Amino acid sequence: MTQTFHTFKGETLDEAYRAMRAKLGEDALVVQTATITEGGVLGFFAKKLVQVTAAAPQPASPSRPLTLAERKYKAVGEAQAASGTRPSSPPVGSDERMQDTVAYFQKLVSDAQGRMAQSPAPARAGPSRAEGNAVVSPILPFKRPGASAPEEPSIRHEIGELRDMVKVLFTEMPGAGLPQELIPHYRALLECGVPRTPAARLVAACAEAADADVLRDPRACAERLRIEVRKRIAVSGGIAIRAGKRKVIALVGPTGVGKTTNLAKLAALYAVRERARVGLVTADTYRVAATDQLKVYATIIGLDMRIAHNPREVGEALDAFAQHDIVFMDTAGGSPFNNAQMGDVQKILDAAKPDETLLVLGAATPLEDLRATTARFSCLKPTSLFFTKLDETRRYGALYALAEESSLPLAYFSVGQNVPDDIVLAHPGMVADMVVRTGEKRGGSSPKTS
């Protein structure tokens, strides 16, 4: 069946939508919205209008046979509808069901907000209604051991999660009102590895901040997305040193992310470019030839280096570097789930008392692994993130997602193997270019040239 398109005009978007619904019904599918001009003489005194192009909803077409689970679900729904326990519901996966789902989550958000607004603060609890000798709270909390009322932070977290669910559903639901110009950008973010929730947040913020004229220009729309990405990225600005005050910097992280190589890059950067007096301490005595690798770098750059096998030797090494400007300390890599290895690194850091601890992670690591690693290394109190191996991937969505949701700022990026050239200071614009540009052009330029 051929689909027929209709156009509706109005001075505002709401007026055009009302005309559309009056003719095509609530389930009309919006194809495009645009701003047009009509009337006038030779281009003067023209009237600006909003035009909505829409189509009537198509009748359901024959589809694949239902699975066993779907048949059971449908049978239960029909039985409930026949018995009057609930009205007949639309089929699973339909636009009507998606709209019901969005409305359901929106109601959950409203209910949670209402609970938070009504919940009294612990320090200034309002009067409660008394029944006999018992005091009855106006709020009925979930039954949790040791908890008399829901905590406000947990309600805020619940509201945030529900809002994110609504944004994802609203973004992915056909005809939900999301400007059509943003849909390719949303899909490009997903292709770049950005998870659905942060991608939906970015697209929703872009839609709220820009008008229809801006969204019609793909380049302007991409720039709006870059602006939204930059807003969400925190950076440390790098390691700052001061004359007469030594600074100790420790690098921690799992095995194989390049801690030793990038420690050498940082040491060369400060020794050669900043003319600082740099010392190296390695406590990575687990890995075969790890100390030899760093010793080669130290010899090439011309730096002093000490090897520490235990916390006592760490203290002795730092005492020997008391007059240096900055001391970089390498630690042993290992599985973040190996409690014994994590405990050994913890003892080394307790002895060193570093001024800054950089958590080193690989840019090509899946997001769930990045989250788990960051959570496990939180006991070492990292102060910033150092992402390596950006030249080994073209999907930077996981990097962006962790940077957005983590409380840790970005410090440095490693974009190659060359010492000391392939290290750059992290900045929000670079992250925005990696995420948005890679989505526009698959297999685009590397971070080194972005």
Sequence and secondary structure as in RCSB ss.txt:
>XXXX:A:sequence
MTQTFHTFKGETLDEAYRAMRAKLGEDALVVQTATITEGGVLGFFAKKLVQVTAAAPQPASPSRPLTLAERKYKA
VGEAQAASGTRPSSPPVGSDERMQDTVAYFQKLVSDAQGRMAQSPAPARAGPSRAEGNAVVSPILPFKRPGASAP
EEPSIRHEIGELRDMVKVLFTEMPGAGLPQELIPHYRALLECGVPRTPAARLVAACAEAADADVLRDPRACAERL
RIEVRKRIAVSGGIAIRAGKRKVIALVGPTGVGKTTNLAKLAALYAVRERARVGLVTADTYRVAATDQLKVYATI
IGLDMRIAHNPREVGEALDAFAQHDIVFMDTAGGSPFNNAQMGDVQKILDAAKPDETLLVLGAATPLEDLRATTA
RFSCLKPTSLFFTKLDETRRYGALYALAEESSLPLAYFSVGQNVPDDIVLAHPGMVADMVVRTGEKRGGSSPKTS
>XXXX:A:secstr
    EEEEEESSHHHHHHHHHHHH TT EEEEEEEEEE  BTTBS EEEEEEEEE            HHHHHHHH
HHHHHHHHTSS     TTSHHHHHHHHHHHHHHHHHHHHHHHHS  STT    EEETTEEE SS    BTTBSS 
 HHHHHHHHHHHHHHHHHHHHHSTTSS  GGGHHHHHHHHHTT  HHHHHHHHHHHHHHS HHHHTSHHHHHHHH
HHHHHHT  B      BTTB EEEEEE  TTS HHHHHHHHHHIIIIIS   EEEEE   SSTTHHHHHHHHHHH
HT EEEE SSHHHHHHHHHHTTT SEEEEE     TT HHHHHHHHHHHHHH  SEEEEEEETTS HHHHHHHHH
HGGGG   EEEEE GGG S  HHHHHHHHHSSS EEEEE SS TTTSEEE  HHHHHIIIIIHHHSTT   TTT 
